[in-house]
Amino acid sequence: MKKHHRIAPEVKEQIINRIKHDGISVAQAAEEHGGLTYRTGYAILTSVIRPSA
């Protein structure tokens, strides 16, 4: 069974800001913030674009 880890809101915000303002790729931003996978990076980005109700 996989472990699910929570990502701190501050880290999510840093990743989103680097993508928006620095123009780096989602995969690169995720990797540079604690070795997250590109899938996690896109999940973070998707949660901002489509927030849950």
Summary of the structure (lengths in Angstrom):
residues: 53
radius of gyration: 10.9
end to end distance: 28.0
largest distance: 36.7
contacts: 109
relative contact order: 0.17
helix: 62%
strand: 0%
